[in-house]
Amino acid sequence: MSTPISVRSRRAVDQRLDRLRDAHGPFPCHTETVENDPALFAHGRELVAAGGRGSAGARVTDTDGRVLLIRHPGDPEKWVLPGGGHEPGETFAETAVQEVWEEAGVECELTGVWQAKRRRFVHREDPERRGYLLSVFFTATYTGGDAGRYPDRWDDADEEILEVAWFDDPPANAAGFVTDPDVQQRDAVSEH
């Protein structure tokens, strides 16, 4: 009998958290449970079965202490950290660096972990069916690139990024975890 995906995915998330703590020391880790409709639940199970483990991003700062933020069409009034889905075969660090490049046009070097979120997803109609994913936001320093290097792409209706900008002080409509890693809040990539 094979181990249920709920057990396998929980163990995988716990192992990754242990490795991140071994490599980077302590960091805030929040836990949340989300109910998924059957189709979204099936997608999550497929992702886990294929080796996906969640999402990753980074809180990138430059030499002037400015923070890099983006806006998504799904919540256009909120500024968030760049990040996206973890691809099977990638480390969370590789995902974070890749997502910062793809979403913001910026190269960065990871320096630590800003915040992690352990997410349990449950089937809305059968809560005994569940799985686990991990979202990790690293701290990072800017090493190159030009933020917003694809401004013409924002005219594309399918584009996932509306705007990219550096901020001395994050605006009032920035997600809470942008300035405080202890804030438990749905992250930008949890919806994708």
C-alpha positions in Angstrom: 0.0 0.0 0.0 1.4 3.4 -1.0 1.7 6.2 1.5 -1.1 8.7 1.1 -0.3 12.0 -0.7 -1.2 13.9 2.5 1.5 12.1 4.4 4.1 12.3 1.6 3.5 16.0 1.0 3.6 16.8 4.7 6.9 15.0 5.1 8.3 16.7 2.0 7.4 20.2 3.3 8.8 19.4 6.8 12.1 18.2 5.3 12.4 21.3 3.2 11.7 23.5 6.2 14.4 21.6 8.2 16.9 22.1 5.3 16.1 25.8 5.0 16.6 26.3 8.8 19.8 24.4 8.7 21.1 26.6 5.8 19.7 29.9 6.9 18.8 29.8 10.6 15.5 30.6 12.2 12.8 32.5 10.3 9.0 33.1 10.7 6.9 30.2 9.4 3.2 30.5 9.3 0.6 27.7 8.8 -2.7 28.1 7.0 -5.4 25.8 5.8 -7.3 26.6 2.5 -10.3 24.8 1.2 -10.2 24.0 -2.5 -13.1 23.2 -4.8 -12.7 19.7 -6.4 -10.9 21.0 -9.6 -8.4 23.1 -7.7 -7.8 20.3 -5.3 -7.1 17.9 -8.2 -4.7 20.5 -9.6 -2.8 20.7 -6.3 -2.6 16.9 -6.1 -1.2 16.7 -9.6 1.3 19.4 -8.8 2.5 17.5 -5.7 2.6 14.2 -7.6 4.7 15.7 -10.3 7.3 17.0 -7.7 6.0 20.6 -7.3 6.3 21.7 -3.7 4.7 25.2 -3.6 6.1 28.6 -4.5 9.0 30.9 -3.9 10.0 34.5 -4.2 12.3 37.1 -2.8 12.4 40.4 -0.9 15.1 42.1 -3.0 16.8 45.3 -1.8 19.4 47.4 -3.6 22.4 49.2 -2.2 20.2 52.2 -1.3 17.9 50.0 0.8 15.0 50.2 -1.6 12.7 47.2 -1.9 11.5 45.7 -5.2 7.7 45.3 -5.5 5.3 44.2 -8.2 1.6 44.4 -8.9 -0.5 41.5 -10.3 -3.8 41.8 -12.3 -5.6 39.6 -9.8 -5.1 42.3 -7.1 -4.0 45.4 -8.9 -4.2 47.7 -5.9 -1.7 45.7 -3.8 2.1 45.8 -4.1 3.8 42.4 -3.4 7.1 40.6 -3.5 8.0 38.9 -6.8 7.5 35.2 -6.8 5.8 32.2 -8.4 5.2 28.5 -8.6 7.9 26.0 -7.8 8.7 23.8 -10.8 9.5 20.1 -10.2 13.3 19.6 -10.1 14.1 23.1 -8.9 15.1 24.1 -5.5 13.1 26.8 -3.8 16.2 29.1 -4.1 16.3 28.4 -7.9 12.6 29.2 -8.2 13.0 32.4 -6.3 15.8 33.7 -8.4 14.1 32.7 -11.6 10.8 34.3 -10.6 12.4 37.6 -9.7 14.1 37.6 -13.1 10.9 36.6 -15.0 8.6 39.0 -13.1 10.8 42.0 -12.5 13.8 41.8 -14.9 16.2 41.8 -11.9 19.0 39.5 -11.0 19.6 38.9 -7.3 21.6 36.9 -4.8 19.7 35.2 -2.0 20.9 36.0 1.5 18.4 34.3 3.9 14.8 33.5 4.4 12.3 36.3 5.0 9.2 34.2 5.6 7.8 30.7 4.9 4.2 29.5 4.8 3.2 25.9 5.3 -0.1 25.5 3.4 -2.5 22.6 3.9 -5.0 22.4 1.1 -8.2 20.4 1.7 -10.9 19.2 -0.5 -14.0 21.3 0.2 -16.4 18.4 0.0 -14.2 15.8 1.8 -11.8 17.5 4.3 -10.1 14.1 5.0 -8.5 14.6 1.5 -5.6 17.0 1.8 -2.1 17.8 0.8 0.7 20.2 1.8 2.6 22.9 -0.1 5.3 25.4 1.0 5.8 29.0 0.1 9.2 30.5 0.8 10.2 34.2 0.4 13.9 34.7 0.7 15.9 37.9 1.4 18.1 39.0 -1.5 20.3 41.7 -2.8 20.1 43.2 -6.2 23.0 42.2 -8.5 21.9 43.4 -11.9 19.2 43.9 -14.5 16.7 46.7 -15.1 13.5 46.5 -13.1 10.5 46.5 -15.4 12.6 45.7 -18.5 9.5 44.6 -20.4 7.2 47.6 -20.1 5.6 46.8 -23.5 4.5 43.4 -22.3 2.1 45.0 -19.8 -0.2 45.8 -22.7 -0.7 42.1 -23.2 -4.1 41.0 -21.6 -2.5 37.7 -20.6 0.5 39.3 -18.8 0.7 38.4 -15.1 2.6 41.6 -14.0 1.1 45.1 -14.2 4.0 47.1 -12.7 7.4 46.8 -11.2 9.0 49.5 -9.0 11.7 50.1 -6.4 10.5 51.8 -3.2 12.4 53.7 -0.5 9.4 53.1 1.8 6.8 50.6 0.7 3.5 52.2 -0.1 0.5 52.0 2.2 -1.1 49.5 -0.2 1.8 47.0 0.1 1.1 43.6 1.5 1.8 43.5 5.2 4.5 40.8 4.9 6.5 43.1 2.6 7.8 45.1 5.6 7.2 42.5 8.4 7.9 38.8 8.0 5.8 38.0 11.0 2.7 39.1 9.3 0.6 36.1 8.3 -1.1 37.0 5.1 -2.0 35.3 1.9 1.0 35.8 -0.4 0.9 36.8 -4.0 1.7 33.4 -5.3 -0.8 31.4 -3.3 -3.6 32.2 -5.7 -1.6 31.0 -8.8 
